[in-house]
Amino acid sequence: MRRSFAHRTGRIPAPSADHARHYIALRLLPFLFVLYITNYLDRTSVAYAAIGMARDLGFNDRVFGMGIGIFFVSYVALQIPGALVVERWSARGMISATMIVWGSLTALTALVHTPGQLYLARFLLGAAEAGFFPGVIVYLSHWFIQEDRAKATSNFMAAIPLSLIIGSPVAGWILGHNWFMIQGWRWLFFLEGVPAILLGTAA
């Protein structure tokens, strides 16, 4: 039987290679795009919930400033350790684990009553999210050749502006409802945390 070009040369023909690259991009990037949207929705939910929390809990601007700032303390501090864990463990496993943890923490933020509880929730959320971005970058490096990585990364990061576009109307709609006599801002944290848990399970 006549051997194929790939068998004779040890190389994949260009059309097949291009098809494989296109297939990988279509399989991975839309899902990772949705994950990053979820990431930013969870990260910014406290900004939308601030008015309701101030009204119901008496939190002032200083409390929210501390809550936002303390998130980035743990987020930045654990970026490099997160990248090292990804290299030693599994990029896919890291993405899945971080999503489940940060989704749970976002949902649990619905239960806060004091500034200290908010600070703790935000600090832990930053720690949980720290491994996500390094995990995705390592994951992309496993699936995309060097000349395709910049485009793949830019497509992935396009989720940031889109999350800001859809985040406001979604948050506004949720905040306008007090289902079961529970404040809308509590529902916001809960309903934006659950998708991360479900997607993390599927990742």
C-alpha positions as CSV (number, residue, x, y, z in Angstrom):
1,M,0.0,0.0,0.0
2,R,1.3,3.4,-0.9
3,R,2.3,5.4,2.2
4,S,0.9,8.9,2.8
5,F,2.9,12.0,2.6
6,A,2.9,12.3,6.4
7,H,4.2,8.7,6.7
8,R,6.9,9.2,4.1
9,T,8.2,12.6,5.4
10,G,7.2,12.5,9.0
11,R,5.4,15.9,8.5
12,I,1.8,16.8,8.4
13,P,0.8,18.4,5.1
14,A,0.1,22.1,5.3
15,P,-3.6,21.9,4.7
16,S,-4.0,19.3,7.5
17,A,-1.9,21.4,9.9
18,D,-3.9,24.5,9.2
19,H,-7.1,22.6,9.7
20,A,-5.9,21.2,13.0
21,R,-4.9,24.7,14.2
22,H,-8.3,26.1,13.2
23,Y,-10.1,23.2,14.9
24,I,-8.1,23.6,18.1
25,A,-8.9,27.4,18.2
26,L,-12.6,26.8,17.7
27,R,-12.7,24.1,20.4
28,L,-10.7,26.0,23.1
29,L,-11.0,29.7,22.6
30,P,-14.8,30.2,22.9
31,F,-14.9,28.2,26.1
32,L,-11.9,30.0,27.6
33,F,-13.5,33.3,26.5
34,V,-16.7,32.4,28.5
35,L,-14.5,31.5,31.5
36,Y,-12.8,34.9,31.5
37,I,-16.1,36.7,31.2
38,T,-17.2,34.8,34.3
39,N,-13.9,35.7,36.0
40,Y,-14.4,39.4,35.5
41,L,-18.1,39.4,36.4
42,D,-17.2,37.8,39.7
43,R,-14.3,40.2,40.3
44,T,-16.3,43.3,39.7
45,S,-19.6,42.3,41.3
46,V,-18.8,44.2,44.5
47,A,-18.8,47.4,42.6
48,Y,-22.3,46.9,41.4
49,A,-23.4,45.7,44.8
50,A,-21.9,48.6,46.7
51,I,-25.0,50.8,46.8
52,G,-27.2,48.1,48.2
53,M,-24.5,47.0,50.7
54,A,-24.0,50.6,51.9
55,R,-27.8,50.9,52.4
56,D,-28.3,47.6,54.2
57,L,-25.0,47.2,56.0
58,G,-23.8,50.7,56.5
59,F,-20.6,50.2,54.6
60,N,-18.9,53.4,53.5
61,D,-16.4,54.3,50.7
62,R,-13.4,53.3,52.9
63,V,-14.8,49.8,53.4
64,F,-15.3,49.3,49.7
65,G,-11.9,50.8,48.9
66,M,-10.3,48.4,51.3
67,G,-12.3,45.5,49.9
68,I,-11.3,46.2,46.4
69,G,-7.7,46.8,47.3
70,I,-7.2,43.7,49.5
71,F,-8.4,41.6,46.5
72,F,-5.3,42.7,44.5
73,V,-2.9,42.2,47.5
74,S,-3.5,38.4,47.4
75,Y,-4.1,38.4,43.6
76,V,-0.7,39.9,42.7
77,A,1.2,38.2,45.5
78,L,0.1,34.7,44.3
79,Q,0.5,35.2,40.5
80,I,4.0,33.8,40.4
81,P,3.4,30.9,42.8
82,G,0.2,30.2,40.8
83,A,2.3,30.0,37.6
84,L,4.8,27.6,39.3
85,V,1.9,25.4,40.5
86,V,0.5,25.3,37.0
87,E,3.9,24.2,35.5
88,R,4.3,21.4,38.1
89,W,0.7,20.2,38.2
90,S,-1.9,20.7,35.4
91,A,-3.0,23.8,33.6
92,R,-6.5,22.3,33.0
93,G,-6.7,21.1,36.6
94,M,-5.6,24.5,37.9
95,I,-8.2,26.3,35.8
96,S,-11.0,24.0,37.0
97,A,-10.0,24.2,40.7
98,T,-9.6,27.9,40.7
99,M,-13.0,28.4,39.1
100,I,-14.8,26.2,41.6
101,V,-13.1,27.9,44.5
102,W,-13.6,31.5,43.3
103,G,-17.2,30.8,42.3
104,S,-17.9,29.4,45.8
105,L,-16.3,32.4,47.4
106,T,-18.3,34.8,45.3
107,A,-21.5,33.0,46.2
108,L,-20.6,33.0,49.9
109,T,-20.0,36.8,49.7
110,A,-23.8,37.0,49.7
111,L,-23.6,36.1,53.4
112,V,-21.4,39.0,54.6
113,H,-22.6,41.3,57.4
114,T,-19.4,43.0,58.6
115,P,-16.5,44.8,56.9
116,G,-14.1,42.1,58.2
117,Q,-16.2,39.4,56.5
118,L,-16.0,41.4,53.3
119,Y,-12.3,41.8,53.5
120,L,-11.8,38.1,54.2
121,A,-14.0,37.2,51.2
122,R,-12.2,39.5,48.9
123,F,-8.7,38.5,50.0
124,L,-9.6,34.8,49.5
125,L,-11.2,35.6,46.1
126,G,-8.0,37.3,45.0
127,A,-6.0,34.3,46.1
128,A,-8.3,31.9,44.3
129,E,-8.3,33.9,41.0
130,A,-4.5,34.3,41.0
131,G,-3.9,31.0,39.4
132,F,-6.5,31.4,36.6
133,F,-4.7,33.7,34.2
134,P,-1.3,31.9,34.5
135,G,-3.2,28.6,34.0
136,V,-4.8,29.8,30.8
137,I,-1.5,31.1,29.4
138,V,0.2,27.8,30.1
139,Y,-2.8,25.9,28.7
140,L,-2.6,28.0,25.5
141,S,1.1,27.3,25.2
142,H,0.4,23.6,25.2
143,W,-2.1,23.8,22.4
144,F,-1.0,26.7,20.1
145,I,2.3,27.0,18.2
146,Q,4.4,30.1,19.0
147,E,3.2,32.0,15.9
148,D,-0.5,31.5,16.9
149,R,-0.2,32.2,20.7
150,A,-0.3,36.0,20.5
151,K,-3.6,35.9,18.5
152,A,-5.0,33.3,20.8
153,T,-4.2,35.3,23.9
154,S,-5.6,38.5,22.4
155,N,-8.8,36.7,21.5
156,F,-9.0,35.3,25.0
157,M,-8.5,38.8,26.6
158,A,-11.2,40.3,24.4
159,A,-13.5,38.9,27.1
160,I,-12.6,41.8,29.4
161,P,-14.4,44.6,27.6
162,L,-17.3,42.3,26.7
163,S,-17.7,41.4,30.4
164,L,-17.9,45.1,31.3
165,I,-20.6,45.6,28.5
166,I,-22.8,42.8,29.7
167,G,-22.0,43.1,33.4
168,S,-23.9,46.3,34.0
169,P,-27.3,45.4,32.6
170,V,-27.1,41.9,34.1
171,A,-26.2,43.3,37.5
172,G,-28.8,46.0,37.2
173,W,-31.5,43.5,36.5
174,I,-30.5,41.2,39.4
175,L,-30.2,44.1,41.8
176,G,-33.8,45.2,40.9
177,H,-35.2,42.0,42.4
178,N,-35.5,40.9,46.0
179,W,-36.6,37.3,45.5
180,F,-37.8,35.5,48.7
181,M,-37.3,38.8,50.6
182,I,-33.5,38.5,50.1
183,Q,-31.7,41.7,49.0
184,G,-30.8,42.0,45.4
185,W,-27.1,42.5,46.1
186,R,-27.0,39.2,47.9
187,W,-28.6,37.5,44.9
188,L,-26.0,39.2,42.7
189,F,-23.1,37.5,44.4
190,F,-24.9,34.2,44.5
191,L,-26.0,34.2,40.9
192,E,-22.7,35.3,39.5
193,G,-20.8,32.8,41.6
194,V,-22.8,29.7,40.6
195,P,-21.8,29.8,36.8
196,A,-18.1,29.7,37.8
197,I,-18.7,26.6,39.8
198,L,-20.6,24.9,37.0
199,L,-18.1,25.9,34.4
200,G,-15.2,24.9,36.6
201,T,-16.7,21.4,37.0
202,A,-17.0,21.2,33.2
203,A,-13.5,22.5,32.4
